[in-house]
Amino acid sequence: MEEIYRFRNLKALLQGDPKQGYFGELENQSIYFAFPEELNDPVEGLRNIHWTGDRVVWENLVRNYSLTLTNSILAHELSEDDFHNHIDSIDLFLMPSTIPTEKYKELYGRIARKVIRNPHVRFVLDIITAFERCIRKDELLFHLDSIHLVVMKIVNRELSKEIPEAFDYKANAPKPSFKCLVSKYRPIIEAVRKLDRADMQSYMDQFLEAQIQYLTAMQLKMGFYDDERDHTHRFFVLEFPKDYIESLQALLFPAWATSCFVSDSENSAMWGHYADSHKGCCLIFKPMNESLRLYNVPGTAPTGGKSFPFHRIDYKHGAGDVDFFKSMGRLPLDLIKDNWMHSKNGHISDCFDYYKQSNGSDFRQHYWSNFIRDITRKTKDWDYENEYRLINEESFVELGPKESPSGRIVVTVKI
């Protein structure tokens, strides 16, 4: 790789108004790193996350769900913050071992015990853990939906004992009937239990697709998405299980941003797409050892700089599989063990062995390989770009808009 190219529009290079997304990249000798939501591929960084594990990790997931729901309800009820985006109240990094006060620990302990001992919750856990099979997002949502109102009722009742002035009305108010949901759930699962293991996944996939369509139609019919409906009520009754599952990804991999380059500076389509319809520029860089050294990187010495390797985009393979219970790399090992791998009766999940292989080195190698794999894959539709990427992830720098290389410029034909 002797040269590599980066298309930019003139506003990005010459204007310096961050509010408009421009940082004077040419004058400041900077490179802009974009977050996934700023990129033009709607499935950027897609991961096929699944959950496969024993009873220990599944009970701990339900405990985590109960704690997260409790904390979110408290945040909405007692905090002065106005949650314009309700998902911001979901804090996955609050865990039993990190609860700040003894009183809150006692409250959560009571809630968790009552949730785990609830007959319907135990029935769901029995089904999930019967074969230690792979469970994907849609099925996990189906199971959490079936226990959600049960858990919420327990949470509100326990909160009403501690803060009656704030939660008495919630504990005693009419609730959507979870008994109806439970009665529909059990026959479906009983039918699944009679199937051969080979047929089970196909049945669940077909059923879940139909179930999602049915629930959406019923929610629309009942007016849950009408503008006058209380958004907070809708969040806790309907949306929390799905938002919780989406938030679980925060425990896996760090946030990331990327700067995109290409190997061909003469592709007319690329000039049209990324250089403001042929009115922009193409910057030329000369990598050293397949890397670009950037200076003034946040988190590094002012004079030392840091080398960022170029990662070639893979257009042949789809999104990779990620096993949730074996990929919680955002957490220290002791938090993983205490909050996810350890049962109340002292058993350790078999999943924990994965984290300890070769004193943890095998896990770290596989973890970072999966991290890079999933953010350097795109569908074949994009292969005309011949893209390479620099990747900036939050574990070693504070993600920011500017880095500092040098290079040459090819001026567009329309300037």
Secondary structure, 3 states (H helix, E strand, C coil): CCCEEEEECHHHHHCCCHHHCCCCCCCCCCECCECHHHCCCCCCCCCEEEECCCHHHHHHHHHHHHHHHHHHHHHHHHCCCCCCCHHHHCCCCCCHHHCCCHHHHHHHHHHHHHHHHCHHHHHHHHHHCCCCCCEEHHHHHHHHHHHHHHHHHHHHHHHHHHCHHHHHHHHHCCCCCHHHHHHHHHHHHHHHHCCCHHHHHHHHHHHHHHHHHHHHHHHHHCCCCCCCCCHHHHHHHHHHHHHHHHHHHHHCCCCEEEEEEECCCCCHHHHHHHCCCCCCEEEEECCECCEEEEECCCCCCCCCCEEEECEECECCCCCCEEEHHHCCCCCCHHHHHHHHHECCCCCECCCHHHHHHHHHHHHHHHHHHHHHHHCCECCHHHHHHCEEEEEEECCCCCCCCCEECCCEEEECCCC
